[in-house]
Amino acid sequence: MKRILIVDDQPHIAKILTDVLQKTGYETHTAANGQAGIDSARTLKPDLIIMDVMMPIKTGFEATKEIKEDASMKEIPVVFLTAKGQDSDRTTAQELGAAGFITSARPKTVR
C-alpha cells in the first residue's frame, strides 16, 4: 500500500485529503507544521508528501528544502497544495525540486 504524508496546519484540509486518499486505498499520515513534516518523513519514508506552504514553525518551502537536502529523503516526491498561487511561489517550488504545485485557483505541475 502506498504511503502518503499530508503536511498541513489546517486540520479540515488534512482531514478531507485523508478521507479521500484512504477511500482510494492509500495509507495516510499527517503532520501539522513543517518541522513535524520533516520528522515524519524521516521516520515514515512516505511514497509522496503533500505539502502546504504557509505553516508555523517551518514553512512548506523550508521543510521541502531540508527534505531534499537529506540523502535519505531526497527522492520522495513533494507536491505543494496551497492557496498561494503566485508565479514566484511556483518558481520557488520548482527550484526546490517539487514534483507538482496545485493551488485552489488552478492546478499546475512544475515539471
N, C-alpha and C positions, 0 to 999 in steps of 0.2 A: 504494500500500500504506500502510495506517495505521501510524503510528509510536507506540510506547508506551515510556515511560521508567519503569523499575521502580527505586524508591529504597528500599533495604532493606539493613541491615547484616548480615543473616543470609544467608550465601551459599546455603544449601539452599532458603530461601524464594524468593530471586531465581531460582535455577535451575528450580524447579518452575514458577513463573509464566512464565519464559522458554520452557520446553519446551511448556507448554500453549498459550501465545499464538502461538508460532511455528507450531505444528501447525495452528492455525486461520487462518493467513495473515497474522499481524501481524509487523511489523519491531519488534524489541525492543532496548533498550539498558538497561544497569544502572548504578547509582551506589551506593556503599557507605555514604554518610552524607549528611546534609542539605546540607552545603556543596557536595559533589560533585554532588548532585542539582540544585542551583541552577545551577551551572556548566554541567552537561549540558543542562538545559532551555534555557538561554540560547543554547547552540550548536545544539542539535538541533531546537528548536521542535517538540516532540512533539505528537501529537493528544490524548494522555492521559498523565497521570502517576499511577502507583500508588505511594502514599507510606506508609511505616511511620511510626509516631510516635516511638518510643524509639530514637534513634540517636546515635552520637558526633558531636562537633564542632558540629553544629546538629541539633536535633530536627526531626521532620517538621512540627510546628507552626511552628517558627521559619523553616524553609525555605519553607513554603507562604505565610507572611506576606510574605516577601521576594519570592517569585514573583508574588503577587497585587498587590504594590505597584509592580511593574515594568511599565510600559505595553506593552512588547514581549512580555510573557508572561502578563499578567493574564487573558486569555481561555482559557488552557489549563486544561481541567478537571482537578481533582485529586480522586482517590478515595483515602481512607485505608483501608489494610488492616493491622489491628493486633490485638494481644491485649488492648489497653486498651479495655475496653468500658463504662467508667463514663459516666453521663449527662453529667458535666462535660466529658469528652473529646468527646462528640458535640456538645455546645454549642459548645465551642471550635472544632471543625472547621466547624460551620455558620457561626460568626461570621467565620471566615477565608475563607468562600466556597467551601468544598469541595462537590464535586458528589455525594459519597457517603461513607459511613462503614461499613466492614464489619469485624466482629470475628469471631474464631474461634467465639464463642458463638452469635451471631445477627446476620445482616446487617440493616442498616437504612440507608435513604437519609436525607439531611439536608434535602432539599427537598420 
